[in-house]
């Protein structure tokens, strides 16, 4: 035990299952939980949509809400939920709170894209056409709204988190880097309390296009993350959601009388050259680097369903230890930048509540008994980057 142990004192979650730590624990700890799906809007692809959200609960000014795209509102909202959960909305505390955010790019104006494509079918001077559309159809402020670091900027404006700020890009890898960096800063004494997390809004055609250009999206009917066959497409079913955590040093949390959900014992990451065919070994190495106890553990897996990555993770966990896997994307969808923070939050909730999650897929996930004192959380990128963390009792 150390004064600089990294403890989790606040959790802010939003997914198709609802919002808040308590809601997610209630749904996911109930045997036979069912996903919330939308199979109509983006046929032949299924998504896990956002629930109804009263944005005003965390973003009081309508003007602030209007100037944000949905993914920014989503992240700002979840950050506010985490701050409330940690009882951290104190002016002096927020002024010294550092922040690390995992974010992607903004949403394209699909109507303008379609207008350009339609016009290009009847004109050969396409360079001139693009220049015309740039000057007549696109607002300069639209480009500002696409900036990845505007999520952190909006959190600073709305919630007054005004310490240092960093934004990582790079899909699941961004979420891993955000957590890894935040934990390292607290352990080194560079920070005492931090807000860290990410958000992803899939309900927009260009967000799905990014997956499908390389054939990653699952088609046909919904299946568990472990059951998606190659003849049904690429295996990924996406979801909209966000996960933010308030991390503190043990000393800082105790000084303000806050109990912790759990502690982050260690974080490890890797960037395997997947074309070399050694992904199983690379994931096993990342997991072993955590120094997990030699006993049966629950693994909160961020497996996306992408065939190569998901199969490699399953094989790696079988070789690296004795794990009862729980693929939460079965019920939330793949959350991209928010995947790793979400996995860590779910692991912390299991430790805090003293119970493992029941199998989300009884045919492919084994049972586990007893109150968990250590839980593995993983995020193996559907395309690149590998990350894992060991979450322990605080």
C-alpha positions as CSV (number, residue, x, y, z in Angstrom):
1,X,0.0,0.0,0.0
2,X,1.3,3.4,-1.0
3,X,0.2,7.0,-0.7
4,X,0.4,7.2,-4.5
5,X,-1.7,4.1,-5.3
6,X,-4.1,5.0,-8.1
7,X,-7.7,4.7,-6.8
8,X,-11.0,5.1,-8.7
9,X,-13.4,7.4,-6.8
10,X,-15.8,8.4,-9.5
11,X,-17.5,6.5,-12.4
12,X,-19.6,8.1,-15.2
13,X,-21.1,5.6,-17.7
14,X,-23.5,6.0,-20.6
15,X,-24.5,3.2,-23.0
16,X,-27.6,1.7,-24.6
17,X,-28.2,0.1,-21.2
18,X,-28.7,3.4,-19.5
19,X,-26.6,5.9,-17.6
20,X,-24.6,5.8,-14.3
21,X,-22.6,3.2,-12.4
22,X,-25.6,1.9,-10.4
23,X,-27.7,1.4,-13.5
24,X,-25.0,-0.5,-15.3
25,X,-24.3,-2.7,-12.3
26,X,-28.0,-3.5,-11.9
27,X,-28.4,-4.5,-15.5
28,X,-25.2,-6.4,-16.0
29,X,-25.3,-8.3,-12.7
30,X,-28.7,-9.6,-13.5
31,X,-28.6,-13.0,-15.1
32,X,-29.9,-13.1,-18.7
33,X,-29.4,-9.4,-19.4
34,X,-30.6,-8.5,-23.0
35,X,-29.0,-5.9,-25.3
36,X,-30.8,-2.8,-26.6
37,X,-30.6,-2.9,-30.4
38,X,-31.5,-0.9,-33.5
39,X,-31.5,-3.1,-36.6
40,X,-33.5,-0.8,-38.8
41,X,-31.8,2.6,-39.3
42,X,-28.5,1.3,-40.8
43,X,-29.4,-2.0,-42.4
44,X,-27.8,-4.4,-42.9
45,X,-25.9,-3.3,-39.8
46,X,-27.2,-3.4,-36.2
47,X,-26.1,-0.9,-33.6
48,X,-26.6,-0.3,-29.8
49,X,-28.2,3.2,-29.7
50,X,-28.1,5.8,-27.0
51,X,-30.9,6.0,-24.4
52,X,-33.0,9.1,-24.0
53,X,-30.7,11.6,-22.2
54,X,-31.7,14.9,-20.6
55,X,-28.5,16.8,-21.5
56,X,-29.5,19.7,-19.2
57,X,-28.8,17.6,-16.2
58,X,-25.0,18.0,-16.8
59,X,-24.9,20.7,-19.5
60,X,-27.0,23.5,-18.1
61,X,-26.7,26.1,-20.9
62,X,-28.6,25.5,-24.1
63,X,-26.0,27.4,-26.0
64,X,-23.3,25.0,-24.9
65,X,-25.4,22.1,-25.9
66,X,-26.1,23.5,-29.4
67,X,-22.5,24.2,-30.3
68,X,-21.4,20.6,-29.5
69,X,-21.9,17.6,-31.7
70,X,-23.5,14.5,-30.1
71,X,-20.3,12.8,-29.3
72,X,-19.1,15.9,-27.5
73,X,-22.3,16.3,-25.5
74,X,-22.1,12.6,-24.7
75,X,-18.5,12.8,-23.3
76,X,-19.2,16.1,-21.5
77,X,-22.3,14.5,-19.9
78,X,-20.5,11.3,-18.8
79,X,-17.6,13.4,-17.4
80,X,-20.2,15.4,-15.3
81,X,-21.7,12.1,-14.0
82,X,-18.2,10.9,-12.9
83,X,-17.5,14.2,-11.1
84,X,-20.8,14.0,-9.3
85,X,-20.2,10.4,-8.4
86,X,-16.8,11.4,-6.9
87,X,-18.3,14.4,-5.1
88,X,-15.6,16.4,-7.0
89,X,-17.6,19.4,-8.2
90,X,-15.7,21.8,-5.8
91,X,-14.3,24.9,-7.4
92,X,-10.8,24.5,-5.8
93,X,-10.7,20.8,-6.6
94,X,-11.7,21.3,-10.2
95,X,-9.1,24.1,-10.7
96,X,-6.3,21.7,-10.0
97,X,-7.8,18.6,-11.6
98,X,-5.8,17.3,-14.6
99,X,-7.6,15.7,-17.6
100,X,-6.8,13.1,-20.2
101,X,-9.4,12.4,-23.0
102,X,-9.6,9.7,-25.7
103,X,-11.4,11.1,-28.7
104,X,-11.9,10.5,-32.4
105,X,-12.7,13.0,-35.2
106,X,-16.0,14.8,-35.5
107,X,-19.1,13.9,-37.5
108,X,-19.1,14.9,-41.2
109,X,-22.0,16.8,-42.8
110,X,-23.5,13.9,-44.6
111,X,-26.0,16.1,-46.5
112,X,-23.2,18.2,-48.0
113,X,-21.2,15.0,-48.8
114,X,-24.3,13.6,-50.7
115,X,-24.8,16.9,-52.5
116,X,-21.2,16.9,-53.8
117,X,-21.5,13.2,-54.9
118,X,-24.7,13.9,-56.7
119,X,-23.3,17.0,-58.5
120,X,-20.2,15.1,-59.4
121,X,-22.2,12.7,-61.5
122,X,-23.2,15.4,-64.0
123,X,-20.0,17.5,-64.0
124,X,-16.4,16.8,-65.2
125,X,-14.8,19.9,-63.6
126,X,-14.8,18.3,-60.1
127,X,-11.9,20.4,-58.8
128,X,-14.0,23.5,-59.4
129,X,-17.1,21.8,-58.0
130,X,-15.3,21.1,-54.7
131,X,-14.1,24.7,-54.4
132,X,-17.6,25.9,-55.0
133,X,-19.0,23.7,-52.3
134,X,-16.3,24.7,-49.9
135,X,-17.2,28.3,-50.2
136,X,-21.0,27.9,-50.3
137,X,-21.9,24.9,-48.3
138,X,-19.4,24.5,-45.4
139,X,-19.3,26.9,-42.4
140,X,-15.9,27.7,-41.1
141,X,-17.2,26.9,-37.6
142,X,-18.0,23.4,-38.8
143,X,-14.2,22.6,-39.0
144,X,-13.7,23.8,-35.4
145,X,-16.5,21.5,-34.3
146,X,-14.5,18.5,-35.7
147,X,-11.4,19.1,-33.5
148,X,-10.8,16.1,-31.3
149,X,-9.5,18.3,-28.4
150,X,-12.8,20.1,-28.3
151,X,-14.3,17.4,-26.0
152,X,-11.7,18.3,-23.4
153,X,-12.4,22.0,-24.1
154,X,-16.1,21.6,-23.6
155,X,-15.5,19.6,-20.3
156,X,-13.3,22.5,-19.1
157,X,-15.9,25.1,-20.1
158,X,-18.9,23.3,-18.7
159,X,-17.5,21.6,-15.6
160,X,-14.6,24.0,-14.9
161,X,-11.9,21.3,-15.0
162,X,-9.0,23.6,-15.6
163,X,-5.8,21.8,-14.8
164,X,-3.6,20.4,-17.5
165,X,-5.3,18.7,-20.5
166,X,-4.2,16.0,-23.0
167,X,-6.2,14.4,-25.8
168,X,-5.2,11.1,-27.5
169,X,-6.5,9.9,-30.8
170,X,-6.3,6.3,-32.2
171,X,-9.4,4.3,-31.5
172,X,-9.1,1.7,-28.7
173,X,-5.4,2.7,-28.4
174,X,-6.4,6.2,-27.4
175,X,-8.4,4.9,-24.5
176,X,-5.5,2.7,-23.3
177,X,-3.0,5.5,-23.6
178,X,-5.3,7.9,-21.7
179,X,-5.6,5.5,-18.7
180,X,-2.0,4.5,-18.9
181,X,-0.9,8.1,-18.9
182,X,-3.2,9.2,-16.1
183,X,-2.2,6.4,-13.8
184,X,1.5,7.0,-14.5
185,X,1.1,10.7,-13.6
186,X,-0.5,9.9,-10.3
187,X,2.1,7.3,-9.4
188,X,4.9,9.7,-10.2
189,X,3.4,12.5,-8.1
190,X,2.9,14.7,-11.1
191,X,-0.9,14.7,-10.5
192,X,-3.0,14.0,-7.4
193,X,-6.4,13.8,-9.1
194,X,-7.5,13.3,-12.7
195,X,-10.5,13.0,-15.0
196,X,-9.9,10.5,-17.7
197,X,-12.2,8.8,-20.3
198,X,-13.7,8.9,-23.8
199,X,-16.9,8.9,-25.8
200,X,-18.1,7.4,-29.1
201,X,-21.3,8.1,-31.0
202,X,-21.9,5.5,-33.7
203,X,-25.3,6.7,-34.9
204,X,-23.9,8.5,-37.9
205,X,-23.2,7.0,-41.4
206,X,-19.6,8.1,-41.5
207,X,-18.8,6.5,-38.2
208,X,-20.0,3.1,-39.5
209,X,-18.2,3.7,-42.8
210,X,-14.8,3.8,-41.0
211,X,-15.3,0.2,-39.9
212,X,-16.9,-1.1,-43.0
213,X,-14.2,0.2,-45.5
214,X,-12.0,-2.7,-44.3
215,X,-14.9,-5.1,-43.9
216,X,-15.1,-5.1,-40.0
217,X,-18.9,-4.8,-39.5
218,X,-21.1,-7.7,-38.6
219,X,-24.2,-8.2,-40.8
220,X,-27.4,-10.2,-40.4
221,X,-28.9,-10.8,-37.0
222,X,-27.3,-9.9,-33.6
223,X,-25.1,-12.5,-32.0
224,X,-22.9,-12.6,-28.9
225,X,-19.4,-11.1,-29.4
226,X,-18.0,-14.7,-29.2
227,X,-20.4,-16.2,-31.8
228,X,-20.0,-14.0,-34.8
229,X,-19.1,-16.1,-37.8
230,X,-17.0,-15.0,-40.8
231,X,-19.9,-15.6,-43.2
232,X,-21.9,-12.8,-41.3
233,X,-19.3,-10.1,-42.0
234,X,-16.4,-8.7,-40.0
235,X,-17.7,-9.3,-36.5
236,X,-18.0,-5.8,-35.1
237,X,-21.4,-4.4,-33.8
238,X,-20.9,-0.9,-32.6
239,X,-22.6,1.1,-29.8
240,X,-22.9,4.7,-28.7
241,X,-21.5,5.3,-25.2
242,X,-19.0,7.0,-22.9
243,X,-17.0,6.2,-19.9
244,X,-15.2,8.7,-17.6
245,X,-13.3,8.0,-14.4
246,X,-12.1,10.2,-11.5
247,X,-8.7,8.8,-10.5
248,X,-6.9,10.0,-7.4
249,X,-3.8,9.1,-5.4
250,X,-4.8,7.2,-2.3
251,X,-3.5,10.0,-0.1
252,X,-5.5,12.6,-1.9
253,X,-8.7,10.6,-1.7
254,X,-8.3,9.8,2.0
255,X,-7.6,13.5,2.7
256,X,-11.0,14.4,1.4
257,X,-12.7,11.5,3.0
258,X,-13.6,9.6,-0.2
259,X,-13.9,5.8,-0.4
260,X,-12.6,4.2,-3.6
261,X,-14.4,1.7,-5.8
262,X,-11.1,-0.1,-6.5
263,X,-7.5,0.6,-7.4
264,X,-5.6,0.4,-10.7
265,X,-2.6,-1.9,-9.9
266,X,-1.0,-1.9,-13.2
267,X,-1.5,-1.0,-16.9
268,X,0.3,-2.6,-19.9
269,X,0.1,-2.0,-23.6
270,X,1.5,-3.2,-26.9
271,X,1.5,-2.5,-30.6
272,X,2.0,-5.9,-32.2
273,X,2.8,-6.1,-36.0
274,X,-0.3,-8.2,-36.7
275,X,0.9,-9.1,-40.2
276,X,3.6,-11.2,-38.5
277,X,0.9,-13.5,-37.1
278,X,2.1,-13.2,-33.5
279,X,-0.9,-11.5,-31.9
280,X,-1.7,-14.3,-29.5
281,X,1.8,-14.2,-28.1
282,X,1.7,-10.4,-28.0
283,X,-1.5,-10.3,-26.0
284,X,-0.3,-13.0,-23.6
285,X,2.8,-10.9,-23.0
286,X,0.8,-7.8,-22.2
287,X,-1.4,-9.8,-19.7
288,X,1.6,-11.4,-18.0
289,X,3.3,-8.0,-17.7
290,X,0.5,-7.0,-15.3
291,X,1.7,-9.5,-12.6
292,X,-1.8,-10.8,-11.9
293,X,-2.1,-13.2,-8.9
294,X,-1.9,-16.9,-9.8
295,X,-5.6,-17.8,-9.3
296,X,-8.8,-17.9,-11.2
297,X,-9.8,-14.3,-12.2
298,X,-12.6,-12.6,-14.0
299,X,-11.6,-10.9,-17.2
300,X,-13.7,-8.0,-18.3
301,X,-13.0,-8.2,-22.0
302,X,-13.3,-5.3,-24.4
303,X,-13.3,-7.8,-27.3
304,X,-14.9,-6.1,-30.4
305,X,-16.0,-9.2,-32.2
306,X,-13.5,-8.6,-35.1
307,X,-12.6,-12.2,-35.9
308,X,-8.8,-12.1,-35.8
309,X,-8.5,-9.9,-32.7
310,X,-11.2,-11.6,-30.8
311,X,-10.0,-15.1,-31.5
312,X,-6.5,-14.1,-30.6
313,X,-7.6,-12.6,-27.3
314,X,-9.5,-15.7,-26.4
315,X,-6.6,-18.0,-27.1
316,X,-4.2,-15.6,-25.3
317,X,-6.2,-15.5,-22.1
318,X,-6.4,-19.3,-22.2
319,X,-2.6,-19.5,-22.3
320,X,-1.8,-16.6,-20.0
321,X,-3.8,-17.7,-16.9
322,X,-7.1,-19.0,-15.7
323,X,-9.8,-16.4,-16.6
324,X,-13.5,-16.4,-16.6
325,X,-14.2,-14.0,-19.6
326,X,-17.0,-11.5,-19.8
327,X,-17.3,-9.9,-23.2
328,X,-19.3,-6.7,-22.4
329,X,-19.5,-5.6,-26.0
330,X,-22.2,-8.3,-26.4
331,X,-24.5,-6.0,-24.4
332,X,-23.1,-2.5,-25.1
333,X,-21.6,-2.7,-28.6
334,X,-18.1,-1.7,-29.5
335,X,-17.4,1.8,-28.0
336,X,-14.1,2.5,-29.7
337,X,-12.2,5.2,-27.7
338,X,-14.4,4.6,-24.6
339,X,-13.8,0.8,-24.7
340,X,-10.9,0.6,-22.2
341,X,-12.2,3.1,-19.7
342,X,-15.6,1.2,-19.8
343,X,-13.9,-2.1,-19.1
344,X,-12.0,-0.7,-16.1
345,X,-15.2,0.9,-14.8
346,X,-17.0,-2.5,-15.0
347,X,-14.1,-4.3,-13.3
348,X,-14.1,-1.7,-10.5
349,X,-17.9,-2.1,-10.0
350,X,-17.5,-5.9,-9.6
351,X,-14.8,-5.4,-6.9
352,X,-16.8,-2.7,-5.2
353,X,-20.0,-4.8,-5.1
354,X,-18.2,-7.9,-4.1
355,X,-19.6,-10.1,-6.8
356,X,-18.7,-11.3,-10.3
357,X,-20.9,-10.7,-13.3
358,X,-22.9,-13.6,-14.5
359,X,-22.0,-14.9,-17.9
360,X,-23.2,-12.6,-20.7
361,X,-23.0,-15.6,-23.1
362,X,-23.6,-18.8,-21.1
363,X,-22.4,-21.0,-24.0
364,X,-19.0,-19.3,-24.2
365,X,-18.3,-17.8,-20.8
366,X,-17.6,-19.9,-17.7
367,X,-19.1,-19.2,-14.3
368,X,-17.2,-17.7,-11.4
369,X,-17.9,-17.7,-7.7
370,X,-16.8,-15.6,-4.8
371,X,-16.1,-11.9,-4.2
372,X,-13.4,-10.8,-6.7
373,X,-10.4,-9.0,-5.2
374,X,-8.6,-8.6,-8.6
375,X,-10.1,-8.4,-12.1
376,X,-8.4,-8.2,-15.5
377,X,-9.7,-5.5,-17.9
378,X,-8.7,-5.7,-21.6
379,X,-9.1,-3.8,-24.8
380,X,-7.6,-5.5,-27.8
381,X,-8.0,-3.2,-30.8
382,X,-10.2,-4.5,-33.6
383,X,-7.5,-3.3,-36.0
384,X,-4.4,-2.4,-33.9
385,X,-3.1,-1.8,-30.4
386,X,-3.5,-4.0,-27.3
387,X,-4.0,-2.9,-23.7
388,X,-4.9,-4.5,-20.3
389,X,-5.1,-3.4,-16.7
390,X,-5.2,-5.2,-13.4
391,X,-7.9,-3.7,-11.1
392,X,-7.7,-4.7,-7.4
393,X,-9.4,-4.1,-4.2
394,X,-8.5,-0.7,-2.8
